[in-house]
Amino acid sequence: MPQLVRITRPEFDVEIDLRYATNNNFTRAPVYKSQNCYLHNTAATALRETIKLAAGMGYRLKIFDAYRPTEAQFKLWEHTPDPHFLANPVSGSPHSRGVAIDLTLIDKSGQELDMGTEFDAFTPKSYHGNIEIPPEAQKNRRILLGIMTASGWDWYENEWWHYQLPNPRGYRLWSDKDAGTGLI
């Protein structure tokens, strides 16, 4: 599986809750066969820096999604073809290139910080700059944004949980078959 790195503990001190491997996602059905989490090796390097910065502030990361095979992107798009929250699979998602990650911050006890909405809440309240959410959630989003951008990630303005490497189209798209991940 060239260029994709499996994100596992203890090498990566993160919690993994791949929502698309469960019913706890907007499709209400599993899209992936496993909770195995992958990133492009460049994104995995950035994640290591993110983990260090978060730890220095007393936080850890919980990952909801990372590499998403192109087959999964088609399934999600077929369910909810909303370009405000999903990339059209014809042009390709940064997730399908292995250079995007959906995540949140957790405290030392493993509790998610309040971000004002749940992951994959496809509403304007999910936008990074939304001020209609509680002040504590606004603060938590800014902390996450600071940690992520300081460690080399770019953000998507419509989703507080989504970060990607700059210039994601410079990376190739991966199908599950090409990547050999067995997610689909």
C-alpha positions in Angstrom: 0.0 0.0 0.0 2.4 2.7 -1.2 2.1 6.2 0.3 -0.7 5.3 2.8 0.1 4.9 6.5 -2.2 3.1 8.9 -2.9 5.3 11.9 -2.6 3.1 15.0 -1.7 3.5 18.6 0.8 3.7 20.2 2.6 5.3 17.2 -0.2 7.9 17.0 -1.7 8.9 20.3 -5.2 9.4 19.0 -8.6 7.9 19.5 -10.2 6.5 16.4 -13.9 6.5 15.9 -14.4 6.0 12.1 -18.0 6.9 11.9 -18.4 5.5 8.4 -17.6 2.1 9.7 -20.7 2.3 12.0 -24.4 3.3 11.9 -23.5 6.5 13.7 -23.2 8.7 10.5 -25.5 10.6 8.3 -26.3 7.6 6.1 -27.4 5.6 9.2 -25.5 2.5 7.8 -21.9 1.4 7.7 -20.0 2.5 4.6 -16.6 0.9 5.6 -16.0 -2.7 6.6 -13.4 -1.8 9.3 -12.2 0.9 11.7 -8.8 0.9 10.1 -7.6 4.5 9.6 -5.2 5.6 6.9 -3.5 8.8 5.8 -1.1 9.7 3.0 2.4 9.6 4.5 2.7 13.4 4.2 -0.5 13.8 6.1 0.6 11.3 8.7 3.7 13.4 9.3 1.5 16.5 9.8 -0.7 14.5 12.2 2.4 13.7 14.3 3.0 17.4 14.7 -0.7 18.0 15.4 -0.6 15.4 18.2 2.4 17.1 19.8 0.8 20.6 19.7 -2.5 19.3 21.1 -0.7 17.4 23.9 1.2 20.5 24.8 -2.2 22.2 25.5 -3.6 19.3 27.4 -5.7 17.8 24.6 -5.8 14.7 22.4 -7.5 14.1 19.1 -10.4 11.9 18.1 -10.5 11.0 14.4 -13.9 10.5 12.7 -12.6 10.0 9.2 -9.3 10.1 7.2 -8.6 8.3 3.9 -11.9 7.6 2.2 -11.8 5.3 -0.8 -13.3 6.7 -4.0 -16.0 4.0 -3.8 -17.1 5.3 -0.4 -17.1 8.9 -1.7 -19.5 7.7 -4.4 -21.8 6.1 -1.8 -21.9 9.2 0.3 -22.6 11.4 -2.7 -25.4 9.1 -3.8 -27.0 9.4 -0.4 -26.5 13.2 0.0 -25.3 15.1 -3.1 -24.7 18.3 -1.3 -21.6 20.2 -2.6 -21.5 22.4 0.6 -20.6 19.4 2.6 -19.4 16.7 0.3 -17.0 16.7 -2.7 -18.4 15.5 -5.9 -16.6 12.1 -6.4 -16.1 12.8 -10.1 -13.7 15.6 -9.3 -12.4 13.7 -6.2 -12.3 14.4 -2.5 -9.2 15.3 -0.5 -10.2 12.3 1.7 -9.9 10.0 -1.3 -6.4 11.3 -1.8 -5.5 10.5 1.8 -4.7 14.1 2.7 -7.9 15.1 4.7 -8.9 14.3 8.2 -12.1 14.8 10.2 -11.5 15.2 13.9 -12.2 16.8 17.2 -10.4 17.6 20.4 -10.9 15.5 23.5 -9.8 16.2 27.1 -7.6 14.1 29.3 -10.6 12.0 30.3 -11.4 11.3 26.7 -14.5 13.5 26.6 -15.1 15.4 23.3 -15.0 19.2 23.7 -18.2 21.1 22.8 -17.9 22.2 19.2 -21.5 23.5 18.9 -22.6 20.7 16.5 -22.0 17.1 16.1 -19.6 15.8 13.4 -21.3 15.8 10.0 -24.1 18.2 11.1 -24.7 19.5 7.6 -26.0 22.9 8.7 -24.7 26.5 8.7 -24.0 26.0 12.4 -21.1 23.7 11.3 -19.3 26.6 9.6 -16.0 27.6 11.2 -17.0 31.2 11.8 -20.6 30.6 13.0 -21.3 32.8 16.0 -24.8 31.3 16.7 -23.2 28.5 18.8 -22.3 28.9 22.5 -19.1 30.9 23.3 -17.4 27.9 24.7 -17.9 26.0 21.5 -16.6 29.0 19.5 -13.5 29.0 21.7 -13.0 25.2 21.2 -13.3 25.6 17.5 -10.6 28.3 17.5 -8.3 26.1 19.6 -8.7 23.3 17.1 -8.2 25.6 14.2 -5.0 27.0 15.8 -3.6 23.6 16.5 -4.4 22.3 13.0 -3.1 25.3 11.0 0.1 25.5 13.2 0.8 21.9 12.2 0.4 22.5 8.5 -3.2 21.8 7.7 -5.7 23.9 5.8 -9.4 24.1 6.7 -12.7 23.9 4.9 -14.9 26.8 6.0 -18.2 24.8 6.0 -17.0 22.1 8.4 -15.3 22.8 11.8 -14.1 19.1 11.8 -12.5 19.0 8.3 -8.8 19.7 7.7 -6.7 18.9 4.7 -3.2 19.4 3.5 -2.7 22.5 1.3 -3.1 21.9 -2.5 -4.8 18.5 -2.1 -5.3 18.1 -5.9 -1.6 17.5 -6.1 -2.1 14.1 -4.6 -3.5 11.1 -6.5 -7.0 9.6 -5.9 -7.0 6.1 -4.3 -9.7 3.5 -4.8 -9.9 0.8 -2.1 -8.6 -1.7 -4.6 -5.6 0.5 -5.5 -4.8 1.2 -1.9 -5.4 -2.3 -0.7 -7.0 -1.1 2.6 -10.0 -3.4 2.6 -12.3 -0.6 3.8 -14.9 -1.3 1.1 
